[in-house]
Amino acid sequence: MAIYATQPAQADTASAGATRPRIYAWVVFGLIFGLLLSDYMSRQVLNAVFPLLKAEWGLSDTQLGSLAGVVALLTGLLTFPLSLAADRFGRVRSIALMALLWSAATLFCAWSSGYREMLFARFLVGVGEAAYGSVGVALVLSMFPPSLRSTLTGSFMAGGAVGSVLGMAFGGALAVHFGWRWAFGGMALFGIVLTGLYLVVVTERRVGGRPPSREARGSGVPLRTLLGRLFGSVSVLCAYAGSGLQLFIMAALIAWLPSFFNRYAGMAPDRAALSAGMFVLVGAAGMIVCGIATDRLCRDDPSRKWIMAMAYCLLTALLLGAAFRLPPGPAATLVLALGMFFAAGTAGPAGAMVANLTPVAVHATAFATLTIANNLLGLAPGPFVMGFLADRIGLQGALQWMPLASLAATCAFWIGRRFYAQDLQRIRAWRESVGD
C-alpha cells in the first residue's frame, strides 16, 4: 500500500507511527537519488578519460563520440518497453536489476582491451540505464503526497547534472593518479555498494504502492487515439523537436568540454574534467532559473513560452558561437559560461508546451515521448556528430559549428508557435468532450 495515501488525516501529526513512514520514505528517496547519481557518474566518467583513451588506443574523435552517444541512443530506444516491463516485474526489483547491470557494465569498461569491447560495455550501460529515470521517479512519487511532487521531480532533474559533474571530476582524478581503468572501476564500485544497500533497505512489501490510476496509465484509450493525442498537432511535434535539437548542444558540451580544455587550454585530464564539470553545473542552474523566469513572465499569456524558448536558443547560438572563436582567456570563459547557462533553458518551456498540448490521461506517455525525442535528436547524436566533425576540421572547428543546432531548434519553436493557438483550442475542446 502507498505510505501516505492510506493514512488517515491525523496521520500527519507528530506521532511515532507517522514519523516512521515519513522517515522511511525519505530514506528510500535518498537511495533512489544516490542510484541516480551512480547512473550519471557511470555514463559521464567516459568523457573525463577521452584524452587517455585517444592516446592509448589511437581512437578517432568519431569513435570517442560513439562511445558517449550509444548510451543515450539505447536510453531513447528502450525507455518505453523497459518501463512497461518494470511495471509488470515490480519497480523495486527492476531498479536493483538495472543498477546492477549498469554497474557491472561499467566494470566491464575497466577491463576492456579495445574499442569494440568498450563499445559493447557502453551498450550494456545504456540498457541498464534506459528506464531508470522513469521507474525511479515513479517509485519515489508513489511514496509522497502530491504537494511534494514538483520538488521531488526537480531534484531528480538536478541530480542528473550533479551526477555528471561527479563522474567527470572523480573520474578524472582517479584516471590521473591510478589510470583510466580505475576511473571506471571506482564508478562501478560505488554503484554496486549502493545497490547492495538499496536491496537491504527497500522491499516491495515495505514500499508497496497502489497501482497507477486509470488516468495515469492512459488505460481505456485506444492506441489510434493515443497516437493521435501524442502526435496529432503540429505544435506538439515542434515542441518535441525543438527540445531535442536544443539538448544536442548540452550533450555535445558535456562530452567534449574536457577534451577541449585538455587540447586547447593545456589542462591535465583531471583539471580539464573538473573545469568542464563546473560549466555543467552552470547549465543545470540555468535550466532551473530559466524555467522559473519563464513561468513568471508567461503567467498571463502561456503562448509567450514559445518566445522564451526561442530567446534561449538564440542566446545560446550567439554566445557559444562567440565563445569558441575567442582566444583562451577570461573573456572566452565568461561567454562560454553564459552560453552554458542558456543551453538547457528550453527544458522547462518545452515540458510546459507538451503538457498543455496533450490530454491529462496521456501525460505520462507524452513525457516519455519527449524523453525519447531528447535522446534521439540531442543526447545521442550530439557527442557523435561533434566527434565526426572534429576528425575532419578539429575539435574547436566542430564546436564552432555546433550552434547551428540551436538555430534549428529556434525554427522548430517558431513553427510551433504559429500553430499553437489552434492546436490548443482543439485539445481543450477534446478535453471538455471527454471530461479530461
C-alpha positions in Angstrom: 0.0 0.0 0.0 1.1 3.6 -0.5 2.7 5.1 2.5 0.7 8.3 2.5 -2.4 7.5 0.5 -3.9 5.2 3.1 -3.1 7.2 6.1 -6.0 9.0 7.9 -6.0 12.8 8.0 -4.5 12.8 11.5 -1.5 10.8 10.4 0.4 13.9 9.6 0.7 14.7 13.2 3.9 14.2 15.1 3.1 10.7 16.3 5.6 8.0 16.2 3.5 6.0 13.8 3.5 8.8 11.3 7.2 9.7 11.8 8.5 6.2 10.9 6.9 6.0 7.4 7.9 9.6 6.7 11.5 8.9 7.6 11.5 5.6 5.6 10.1 7.5 2.6 13.0 9.9 2.7 15.5 7.1 3.2 14.1 5.5 0.0 14.3 8.8 -1.8 17.9 9.2 -0.7 18.8 5.7 -2.0 17.0 6.3 -5.3 18.7 9.7 -5.7 22.1 8.1 -4.9 21.5 5.5 -7.6 20.6 8.3 -10.0 24.0 9.9 -9.2 25.6 6.5 -9.9 23.6 6.3 -13.2 25.1 9.6 -14.5 28.5 9.1 -13.0 28.8 5.8 -14.9 27.5 7.5 -18.0 29.8 10.6 -17.9 33.0 9.2 -16.5 34.0 8.3 -20.0 34.2 12.0 -21.0 37.0 12.6 -18.4 39.2 9.9 -19.9 38.7 10.8 -23.6 42.3 12.1 -23.8 43.8 9.0 -22.2 41.8 6.6 -24.4 42.7 8.6 -27.5 46.4 8.4 -26.7 46.5 4.7 -25.6 44.2 3.2 -28.3 44.6 5.7 -31.0 40.9 6.3 -31.3 39.4 8.9 -33.6 37.1 11.5 -32.3 34.2 9.8 -34.1 34.9 6.6 -32.2 35.1 8.5 -28.9 31.8 10.2 -29.7 30.1 6.9 -30.5 31.2 5.6 -27.1 29.4 8.5 -25.4 26.4 8.6 -27.7 25.5 4.9 -27.6 24.2 5.2 -24.0 21.7 7.9 -24.9 20.8 6.1 -28.0 19.8 3.0 -26.0 18.0 5.1 -23.5 15.9 6.6 -26.2 15.1 3.3 -27.9 14.4 1.2 -24.7 12.7 3.7 -22.3 9.2 2.6 -23.3 9.5 -1.2 -23.4 11.6 -1.4 -20.2 9.4 1.0 -18.3 6.4 -1.2 -19.2 8.3 -4.3 -18.2 9.3 -2.7 -14.9 5.6 -2.0 -14.0 4.9 -5.7 -14.5 8.0 -7.1 -12.9 7.9 -4.8 -9.9 9.6 -1.4 -9.6 11.8 -2.2 -6.6 13.3 -5.3 -8.2 13.6 -3.6 -11.6 15.6 -0.7 -10.1 18.0 -3.2 -8.4 18.4 -5.1 -11.6 19.1 -2.0 -13.7 21.6 -0.7 -11.2 23.5 -4.0 -11.1 23.6 -4.1 -14.9 25.0 -0.6 -15.4 27.5 -1.1 -12.6 28.7 -4.4 -14.0 28.9 -2.9 -17.5 30.9 0.0 -16.1 33.3 -2.5 -14.5 33.5 -4.3 -17.9 34.6 -0.9 -19.3 37.6 -1.1 -17.0 38.6 -4.5 -18.3 38.1 -3.5 -22.0 41.1 -4.1 -24.2 40.0 -2.1 -27.2 37.3 0.0 -28.9 34.9 -2.9 -29.7 34.9 -4.3 -26.2 34.4 -0.8 -24.8 31.5 -0.1 -27.2 29.8 -3.3 -26.2 30.3 -2.4 -22.5 28.8 1.0 -23.1 25.9 -0.6 -24.9 25.2 -2.6 -21.8 25.4 0.6 -19.7 22.8 2.1 -21.9 20.5 -0.9 -21.5 20.8 -0.7 -17.7 20.2 3.0 -17.5 17.4 3.1 -20.1 14.3 3.1 -17.9 15.9 4.1 -14.5 14.7 7.7 -14.6 11.1 6.9 -15.3 10.9 4.0 -12.9 12.9 5.6 -10.1 10.8 8.8 -10.1 7.6 6.8 -10.3 8.6 4.8 -7.2 9.5 7.9 -5.3 6.4 9.8 -6.2 4.2 6.9 -5.1 5.5 7.3 -1.5 4.9 11.1 -1.1 1.9 13.3 -1.1 1.1 15.2 -4.3 2.2 18.5 -2.7 5.9 17.4 -2.9 5.8 16.1 -6.5 7.3 19.2 -8.1 10.1 19.4 -5.5 11.0 15.7 -5.9 10.8 15.8 -9.7 13.0 18.9 -9.8 15.5 17.2 -7.5 15.8 14.4 -10.0 16.4 16.7 -12.9 19.2 18.4 -10.9 20.6 15.0 -9.9 21.5 14.2 -13.5 23.7 17.3 -13.7 25.2 16.6 -10.3 26.0 13.0 -11.2 27.6 14.2 -14.5 29.9 16.6 -12.6 30.8 14.0 -10.0 31.5 11.4 -12.7 33.8 13.7 -14.6 35.5 15.2 -11.6 36.2 12.0 -9.6 36.8 10.0 -12.8 39.4 12.5 -14.0 41.2 12.4 -10.6 41.2 8.6 -10.4 42.4 8.4 -14.0 45.4 10.8 -13.5 46.5 9.2 -10.2 45.7 5.5 -10.9 45.0 5.1 -14.6 41.8 5.3 -16.6 40.7 1.8 -15.8 40.3 2.8 -12.1 38.0 5.6 -13.1 35.5 3.1 -14.4 36.2 0.7 -11.6 35.5 3.4 -9.0 32.2 4.3 -10.5 31.3 0.6 -10.7 32.2 0.0 -7.1 30.1 2.9 -5.9 27.1 1.6 -7.9 27.5 -2.0 -6.6 27.8 -0.9 -3.0 24.8 1.4 -3.2 22.7 -1.3 -4.9 23.5 -3.7 -2.1 22.4 -1.1 0.5 19.2 -0.5 -1.5 18.4 -4.2 -1.6 18.7 -4.4 2.1 16.6 -1.4 2.9 14.0 -1.2 0.1 11.5 -4.1 -0.4 8.3 -4.4 -2.3 6.4 -5.2 0.9 7.5 -2.1 2.7 7.2 0.2 -0.3 4.0 -1.3 -1.7 2.2 1.4 -3.6 -1.2 1.3 -5.2 -1.3 0.6 -9.0 -1.3 3.7 -11.2 -4.7 5.2 -11.7 -6.6 4.7 -15.0 -5.8 8.3 -15.9 -2.1 7.9 -15.2 -1.8 4.8 -17.3 -4.0 6.2 -20.0 -5.9 2.9 -19.9 -9.0 2.7 -21.9 -7.5 5.0 -24.6 -7.3 3.1 -27.9 -3.9 3.0 -29.5 -5.0 5.0 -32.5 -6.5 7.8 -30.3 -3.4 7.7 -28.0 -1.1 8.2 -31.0 -3.3 11.0 -32.3 -3.1 12.9 -29.0 0.7 12.4 -28.8 1.5 13.3 -32.4 -1.7 14.8 -33.8 -0.8 18.5 -33.8 2.0 20.5 -35.5 2.8 22.4 -32.3 3.4 19.4 -30.1 5.7 17.8 -32.8 7.6 21.1 -32.8 7.9 21.1 -29.0 9.4 17.6 -29.2 11.8 18.5 -32.0 12.8 21.9 -30.5 13.6 20.3 -27.1 15.6 17.5 -28.6 17.6 19.7 -31.0 18.5 22.2 -28.3 19.7 19.4 -26.0 22.1 18.5 -28.8 24.2 21.4 -27.5 24.3 20.3 -23.9 25.1 16.7 -24.8 28.0 17.8 -27.1 29.4 20.1 -24.5 29.3 17.6 -21.6 31.1 15.1 -23.8 33.7 17.3 -25.4 34.5 20.1 -23.0 37.1 18.1 -21.0 38.9 17.3 -24.3 38.6 20.9 -25.4 40.2 22.2 -22.2 42.9 19.5 -22.5 43.8 20.2 -26.1 43.4 24.0 -26.3 44.0 25.2 -22.8 46.7 22.7 -21.9 44.9 21.4 -18.8 45.7 18.0 -17.4 42.9 15.5 -17.8 41.8 15.7 -14.1 41.7 19.5 -14.1 40.0 19.6 -17.5 37.3 17.3 -16.3 36.8 19.3 -13.1 36.6 22.6 -15.1 34.1 21.0 -17.5 32.0 19.9 -14.5 31.8 23.4 -13.2 30.3 24.5 -16.6 27.8 21.7 -16.4 26.6 23.0 -13.1 26.2 26.4 -14.6 24.0 24.7 -17.2 21.9 23.0 -14.5 21.5 26.3 -12.7 20.4 27.9 -16.0 17.8 25.2 -16.5 16.2 25.9 -13.2 16.4 29.8 -13.4 15.1 29.8 -17.0 12.2 27.7 -16.0 11.3 30.0 -13.1 11.7 33.1 -15.3 9.5 31.6 -18.0 6.7 30.8 -15.6 6.7 34.3 -14.1 6.9 36.2 -17.4 4.3 34.0 -19.1 1.8 33.8 -16.3 -0.8 35.9 -18.1 0.0 34.5 -21.6 1.2 30.9 -21.8 1.9 31.3 -25.5 4.9 33.5 -24.6 6.7 30.3 -23.6 7.4 29.8 -27.3 9.0 33.2 -27.4 11.1 32.5 -24.3 12.2 29.2 -25.8 13.3 30.9 -29.0 15.1 33.6 -27.0 17.1 30.9 -25.0 18.0 29.2 -28.3 19.2 32.4 -30.0 21.2 33.4 -26.9 22.8 30.0 -26.9 23.8 30.2 -30.5 25.1 33.8 -30.2 27.1 33.2 -27.0 28.6 29.8 -27.8 29.3 30.9 -31.4 31.5 33.7 -30.0 33.0 31.6 -27.1 34.7 29.1 -29.4 36.1 31.8 -31.7 37.7 33.9 -28.9 41.2 33.1 -27.8 41.5 31.3 -24.5 41.2 33.7 -21.6 38.8 35.3 -19.1 36.5 36.7 -21.9 36.1 33.3 -23.6 35.4 31.7 -20.2 32.7 34.2 -19.3 31.0 34.0 -22.7 31.1 30.2 -22.6 29.6 30.2 -19.1 26.8 32.4 -20.2 26.2 30.2 -23.2 26.0 27.1 -21.0 23.6 28.9 -18.7 21.0 29.2 -21.5 21.8 26.0 -23.3 19.3 23.9 -21.3 16.9 26.8 -20.6 14.3 25.3 -23.0 13.7 22.2 -20.8 11.0 23.9 -18.7 9.2 25.7 -21.6 9.2 22.6 -23.7 7.8 20.5 -20.9 5.0 23.0 -20.3 4.1 23.1 -24.0 3.8 19.3 -24.1 1.7 19.3 -21.0 -0.6 22.0 -22.5 -0.9 20.2 -25.8 -1.7 16.7 -24.6 -4.7 15.4 -22.6 -4.1 14.6 -18.9 -4.8 11.0 -19.4 -1.7 10.5 -21.6 0.7 12.9 -19.9 2.9 10.1 -18.7 3.2 8.8 -22.2 3.7 12.3 -23.6 6.6 13.0 -21.3 8.1 9.6 -22.2 7.8 10.6 -25.8 9.6 13.9 -25.0 12.3 11.9 -23.3 12.7 9.8 -26.5 12.9 12.9 -28.6 15.5 14.5 -26.3 17.7 11.4 -26.5 17.3 10.5 -30.2 17.6 14.1 -31.5 20.0 15.6 -28.9 21.7 13.4 -26.3 22.7 10.6 -28.6 23.8 12.4 -31.8 25.5 15.4 -30.0 28.7 13.6 -28.9 28.9 11.5 -32.1 28.4 14.3 -34.6 30.8 16.6 -32.9 33.4 13.8 -32.9 32.8 13.1 -36.6 33.3 16.8 -37.4 36.4 17.0 -35.1 38.1 14.3 -37.1 37.8 16.5 -40.2 38.1 20.1 -39.0 39.4 19.8 -35.5 37.5 19.9 -32.2 37.5 23.7 -32.0 36.2 24.0 -35.5 33.5 21.4 -34.8 32.3 23.3 -31.7 32.1 26.5 -33.8 29.5 24.8 -36.0 27.6 23.4 -33.0 25.3 26.4 -32.5 23.5 25.5 -35.8 21.6 23.0 -33.7 20.2 26.0 -31.6 19.2 27.8 -34.8 17.3 24.6 -35.9 15.6 24.4 -32.5 14.6 28.1 -32.9 12.9 27.3 -36.2 11.1 24.4 -34.7 9.7 26.6 -31.8 8.8 29.3 -34.3 6.7 27.0 -36.4 5.2 25.5 -33.3 4.1 29.0 -32.1 2.3 29.7 -35.3 0.0 26.6 -34.9 -0.2 26.7 -31.0 -3.4 28.7 -30.7 -5.5 26.5 -33.0 -4.0 23.3 -31.7 -4.6 24.3 -28.1 -8.2 25.2 -28.8 -8.7 21.7 -30.4 -7.1 20.0 -27.4 -9.3 22.0 -25.0 -12.4 21.0 -26.9 -11.5 17.4 -26.8 -10.8 17.6 -23.0 -14.2 19.1 -22.5 -15.9 16.4 -24.6 -14.4 13.5 -22.6 -14.3 15.3 -19.2 -10.5 15.1 -19.1 
